[in-house]
Amino acid sequence: MKIGLDRLWRLARLGLFLAGGHVGSIDVKEPSVEDYYGGSFAPVAFVNTSFSAVLPLLLKGRPFVVTDGARGLPMASWDCESAQKLFPNSRIRHEGGKSDVNGVPMASDWINRTKPYRNSEQFPEGAPKFRPFYWDITKAFMEEGHRKWGKNAQQVADKIVQSSKVPYWLPQQDEKFMGKMSEMWFHPPGAGAVAHMDPHCQTTVSFCFSGARKWRMMVPPAEPHKDGYSDGMIYGADDQTRKGEWQPTFEFDAPAGSAVLVYPGMVHETLSNGEQCSSSVSQTFTLPVAAAYYRSFWPRFSLVKEDVGNCAELVENMVTLGSGKKVPPAKPKAAEKTGATFVAKVDSDKDGILSKSEISEVNQRTTYDGKRTLEELISFHDVDDDGIVTVKEAIESWVMFATSSFRVASRMKHGEL
């Protein structure tokens, strides 16, 4: 069949090869979600645990709940009613509306107020129908004063930061950083956060202080939706073409006093399924990052224009073993050549294995959240999970990142992203 030049050009402008691919597309390898998680999405729960016990899951990006995860936190007693008493002059927002202004006085009777989400009757089964209340004062009030935070906003934010503490099952790190990243959520019964993706590059921990919640999560598909994953978009209530896109794989319950892990790029949803108002705080932490998870799913994450797609610098630094080197976008052969040159310099004894001492020698880059640990860097490159980083694995990581970057640049050039 003959195709005219004008038709061929239109196909190219749409980003299509005659074979059906994308302009500039390349085969960027990544595992399926099922293979990566071993074919099992069963709930994983810990109690009275330790960092060494949860570390493998944190590195792999495996969702789990620590049922006593809020134990010992100064905030642990902050249920919905006590928050009203502690911060009576503050204002919060009824999430899910058109305005970001905090229009609800904390001291008002918001606990008994229920408002459905717009088009909630079209949400998929199990999704929350009612809107929760949201309070991000520690993160936003200094730069977003127009949102009306109430009286003594600085003192209130300081109290939240000072009341933050690293949980017993995570390694010691900057608890003030965690406090400053606080988002408080208040879910009356039946309310919850609709499925969405967070704009964080670090892992989030959500401490449930009262009530009970059901969580559902999923990794976005290998070809993420071009419109992204803002609040509830994946349900298809506004865009009928997205109906059926929400296919959560992880599902588990979080009782009062628990902690739930949410990884960058993970689309997630919450629902207050107890009989009382559920109060929680979500905070990001810097150590550890979900290194192996980033390594496996960066090809798809890089295609998300917002949110996790902005984490390229973090991932690139792990690709280059914490050296701060840049990985230029390239097609596979060129990427392999450049990567091999870099890795050969790291493998100083030329034995085909990157030892801990060799990795430590180049791991000198300190970013805003500190240096990457050996555990993180090894986990990132050790795809076969044998505890050893080979030259081959390190080169493949370089090729993965370089070709992913090349694909993103190509699609942006042709208007596909």
C-alpha positions in Angstrom: 0.0 0.0 0.0 1.4 3.4 -1.0 1.2 6.3 1.4 1.6 9.9 0.2 4.2 12.1 1.7 1.6 14.4 3.3 0.0 11.4 5.0 3.3 10.1 6.1 4.2 13.5 7.6 0.9 13.6 9.5 1.6 10.2 10.9 5.0 11.3 12.0 3.5 14.4 13.6 1.3 12.1 15.6 4.4 10.2 16.7 3.7 7.1 14.8 5.9 4.8 12.8 4.3 2.7 10.1 4.9 -0.2 12.4 2.8 1.5 15.1 5.5 2.8 17.5 6.5 6.3 18.5 8.8 8.6 16.7 12.2 8.1 18.3 10.8 5.2 20.4 13.2 2.6 21.7 12.8 -0.6 23.7 13.2 0.5 27.3 13.2 -2.6 29.3 11.4 -2.9 32.6 9.7 -5.8 34.5 6.0 -6.2 34.7 4.4 -5.2 38.0 3.4 -8.8 38.6 6.9 -10.1 38.1 8.6 -7.4 40.1 6.4 -8.2 43.2 6.7 -11.9 42.8 3.2 -12.3 41.6 1.8 -11.6 45.1 0.0 -8.4 46.3 -1.1 -9.9 49.6 -1.2 -7.4 52.5 2.0 -7.2 54.5 1.9 -6.1 58.2 4.5 -5.7 60.9 4.2 -5.1 64.6 7.0 -4.4 67.2 9.4 -4.5 64.3 12.8 -3.0 63.4 14.5 -1.1 60.7 16.4 -4.1 59.6 13.2 -6.1 59.1 11.4 -3.4 57.0 14.5 -2.2 55.0 14.2 -4.8 52.2 10.6 -3.7 51.6 11.4 0.0 51.8 14.1 -0.4 49.2 11.9 -2.5 46.9 8.9 -0.2 47.2 6.6 -2.8 48.6 3.6 -1.3 50.4 3.1 -2.4 54.0 1.6 -1.4 57.3 3.2 -1.2 60.7 0.2 -1.7 63.0 1.9 0.0 65.9 3.9 2.3 63.7 2.8 5.5 65.5 4.0 4.2 68.8 5.9 6.8 70.9 5.1 9.7 68.6 4.1 13.0 70.4 1.3 13.3 67.9 -0.1 9.9 68.6 -3.0 11.3 70.7 -4.1 13.9 68.1 -7.5 12.6 67.1 -10.0 14.9 65.4 -11.5 16.2 68.6 -8.1 16.9 70.3 -7.0 18.7 67.1 -10.0 21.1 67.5 -8.9 21.8 71.0 -5.2 22.2 70.3 -5.6 24.5 67.3 -9.0 26.2 67.8 -8.0 29.4 65.9 -6.7 27.6 62.8 -8.5 26.9 59.6 -8.6 23.8 57.4 -9.8 23.0 53.9 -12.6 20.8 52.8 -10.7 18.8 50.2 -12.2 18.1 46.8 -13.7 21.6 46.1 -12.6 24.2 43.6 -10.8 26.5 46.0 -7.6 25.9 47.9 -8.5 28.5 50.6 -8.9 27.1 54.2 -12.6 28.0 54.7 -13.4 25.8 57.7 -12.6 27.0 61.2 -10.9 24.2 63.2 -13.2 24.9 66.2 -16.4 24.4 64.1 -18.5 21.2 63.9 -16.7 19.9 60.7 -16.5 16.4 62.2 -20.2 15.9 61.5 -20.1 17.6 58.1 -20.4 15.4 55.1 -20.2 16.5 51.5 -20.0 14.2 48.5 -17.4 14.5 45.8 -18.7 15.9 42.5 -19.8 12.9 40.3 -19.1 10.5 43.2 -22.0 8.4 42.0 -19.9 7.5 39.0 -16.8 6.5 41.1 -15.8 2.8 40.9 -16.9 0.5 43.7 -15.0 0.9 47.0 -13.9 4.5 46.3 -14.6 7.2 48.9 -17.8 9.2 48.2 -17.3 11.9 50.8 -14.7 14.7 51.0 -12.1 14.7 53.8 -10.5 17.7 55.5 -6.9 18.7 54.7 -4.3 20.8 56.5 -0.8 21.5 55.1 0.1 24.5 57.2 3.7 23.5 57.9 4.5 23.3 54.1 2.5 26.1 52.7 1.5 29.0 54.9 4.8 31.0 54.5 4.4 31.1 50.7 0.6 30.8 50.4 -0.7 33.3 52.9 -3.8 34.0 50.7 -5.2 30.6 51.8 -6.2 32.0 55.3 -4.5 29.8 57.9 -6.0 31.4 60.9 -4.4 33.1 63.9 -0.8 32.4 65.0 0.1 30.4 62.0 3.8 30.4 62.7 3.3 29.1 66.3 0.9 26.4 65.1 3.4 25.3 62.4 6.2 25.3 64.9 4.2 23.1 67.3 3.6 20.5 64.6 7.2 20.4 63.6 8.4 20.2 67.2 5.9 17.4 67.8 7.3 15.3 64.9 9.5 12.4 65.6 11.2 9.7 63.6 9.2 6.4 64.3 11.0 3.7 66.1 11.3 1.5 63.0 13.0 4.0 60.7 16.7 5.1 60.9 17.5 8.3 62.7 17.3 11.3 60.4 16.2 14.9 60.3 12.8 14.9 62.2 12.4 18.6 61.5 12.4 17.8 57.8 9.7 15.3 58.4 7.7 17.8 60.4 8.0 20.5 57.8 6.6 18.1 55.2 3.5 17.4 57.3 0.0 17.1 55.8 -2.8 16.4 58.3 -5.9 14.6 57.1 -9.2 14.3 58.9 -11.6 11.7 57.5 -15.2 11.6 58.9 -16.7 8.2 58.5 -17.2 7.4 54.8 -14.8 10.1 53.7 -11.4 9.7 52.1 -8.8 10.8 49.6 -9.7 9.8 46.0 -7.0 8.0 44.0 -4.1 10.3 43.1 -0.3 10.4 42.8 1.8 12.6 45.1 4.5 15.0 43.9 7.1 13.6 46.2 10.5 12.0 45.4 10.9 10.6 48.9 8.7 7.9 50.5 5.7 9.0 52.5 4.6 7.5 55.8 1.1 8.1 56.9 0.4 7.7 60.6 -3.2 7.0 61.5 -4.0 8.4 65.0 -7.7 7.6 65.3 -10.4 5.7 63.5 -9.6 3.2 60.8 -8.9 3.4 57.1 -8.7 1.2 54.0 -5.9 1.9 51.6 -5.8 0.8 47.9 -2.8 1.4 45.6 -1.4 0.6 42.2 1.7 1.2 40.1 0.7 3.2 36.9 0.8 1.2 33.7 3.9 1.0 31.5 2.3 3.6 29.3 1.0 6.2 31.8 -2.0 8.3 30.9 -0.8 11.6 29.3 -3.2 13.6 31.5 -1.6 12.3 34.7 -3.1 11.2 38.0 -4.5 14.2 39.8 -7.4 13.7 42.3 -9.8 11.1 41.0 -8.9 11.5 37.3 -8.2 7.8 37.1 -11.8 7.0 38.0 -13.1 8.2 34.7 -16.0 10.2 36.2 -15.0 13.3 34.2 -13.3 11.6 31.3 -15.3 8.5 30.3 -12.3 7.2 28.3 -10.6 6.5 31.6 -13.3 4.2 32.9 -11.8 1.0 34.2 -8.3 2.4 34.5 -8.3 2.2 38.3 -7.2 -1.3 39.0 -5.7 -1.3 42.5 -3.5 -4.3 43.3 -2.5 -3.5 46.9 -5.3 -3.3 49.5 -5.1 -3.3 53.3 -6.5 -1.9 56.5 -4.8 0.6 58.7 -6.1 0.7 62.3 -5.6 3.5 64.8 -1.9 3.8 65.8 -0.6 2.3 62.5 1.7 3.6 59.8 1.3 3.0 56.1 4.1 3.4 53.4 3.3 5.2 50.1 6.1 5.3 47.5 6.7 7.9 44.8 4.6 7.3 41.7 2.2 4.9 43.5 -1.4 5.9 42.8 -3.3 5.6 46.1 -6.7 6.1 47.7 -7.9 6.1 51.3 -11.3 5.5 52.9 -12.4 6.0 56.5 -14.2 2.8 57.2 -14.6 3.0 61.0 -17.3 4.5 63.1 -15.3 7.6 64.2 -13.5 10.4 62.6 -10.0 9.3 61.4 -7.1 11.6 62.0 -3.6 11.2 60.4 -0.5 13.0 59.4 1.5 12.2 56.3 5.2 13.0 56.2 8.0 12.3 53.8 11.4 11.0 55.0 14.8 11.0 53.3 16.2 7.6 54.4 15.9 5.2 52.7 14.6 5.9 49.2 12.9 3.1 47.3 16.0 2.5 45.2 15.2 -0.9 43.6 11.7 0.3 42.9 13.0 3.4 41.1 15.4 1.3 39.1 12.7 -1.1 37.8 9.9 1.4 37.1 11.8 4.6 36.1 11.0 4.1 32.4 7.3 4.5 33.0 7.7 7.1 35.8 9.8 9.3 33.5 6.8 9.5 31.2 4.7 11.2 33.9 4.9 14.9 33.2 4.3 15.9 36.8 4.7 14.3 40.1 7.2 11.4 40.0 8.5 12.4 36.6 10.3 15.3 38.3 12.5 12.9 40.3 15.1 12.4 37.5 17.9 14.0 39.4 17.5 11.6 42.3 17.4 8.6 40.0 20.3 9.9 37.9 22.5 10.2 41.0 21.9 6.6 41.9 22.6 5.5 38.3 26.0 7.2 38.7 26.6 5.6 42.1 26.3 8.9 44.0 29.1 10.6 41.9 27.0 13.4 40.6 27.9 12.6 37.0 25.4 13.4 34.3 23.9 10.7 32.0 23.2 12.2 28.5 20.1 11.0 26.7 21.1 8.5 24.1 20.0 5.5 22.0 21.0 2.0 23.4 24.3 1.5 21.6 25.6 5.0 22.4 24.4 4.8 25.9 26.1 1.4 26.4 29.4 2.8 25.2 29.2 5.9 27.5 28.1 3.8 30.4 30.8 1.3 30.0 33.4 4.0 30.0 32.1 5.4 33.3 31.7 2.0 35.0 35.2 0.9 33.9 36.7 3.8 35.9 34.7 2.7 39.0 35.8 -1.0 38.7 39.4 -0.1 39.6 40.6 -3.7 40.0 38.9 -4.8 36.8 37.3 -7.9 38.3 33.8 -7.2 36.8 32.3 -6.5 40.2 31.8 -3.1 41.9 32.8 -3.6 45.4 31.5 -1.6 48.4 34.9 0.2 48.6 34.8 1.0 44.9 31.3 2.4 45.2 32.1 4.3 48.3 35.1 5.9 46.5 32.8 7.6 43.9 29.7 8.1 46.2 30.6 11.7 47.1 27.6 13.7 45.9 25.6 15.3 48.7 22.1 16.5 47.6 19.5 18.4 49.6 18.5 15.1 51.3 22.1 13.9 51.9 24.3 11.3 50.4 22.9 8.0 49.2 23.7 5.0 51.4 25.6 1.9 50.2 22.4 -0.1 50.8 20.5 2.2 48.5 23.1 2.2 45.7 23.5 -1.6 45.8 19.8 -2.2 45.8 19.4 0.1 42.9 21.8 -1.7 40.6 21.5 -5.3 42.0 18.7 -6.3 39.7 19.2 -10.1 40.2 19.1 -9.5 44.0 22.3 -11.5 44.8 23.9 -8.8 46.9 26.5 -8.0 44.3 26.7 -5.2 41.7 28.3 -6.3 38.6 29.8 -4.1 35.8 27.1 -5.5 33.5 24.3 -4.4 35.9 25.7 -0.9 36.4 26.0 -0.5 32.6 22.4 -1.7 32.2 21.3 0.9 34.7 23.0 3.6 32.8 21.4 2.4 29.5 18.0 2.3 31.2 18.2 5.9 32.3 19.8 7.3 29.1 17.3 5.6 26.8 14.4 6.6 29.0 15.6 10.2 28.8 16.0 9.9 25.1 12.4 8.6 24.8 11.0 11.4 26.9 12.9 14.1 24.8 11.7 12.5 21.6 8.1 12.4 22.6 8.2 15.9 23.9 9.6 17.1 20.6 6.8 15.4 18.7 4.1 16.7 21.1 3.3 13.4 22.7 4.0 14.5 26.3 
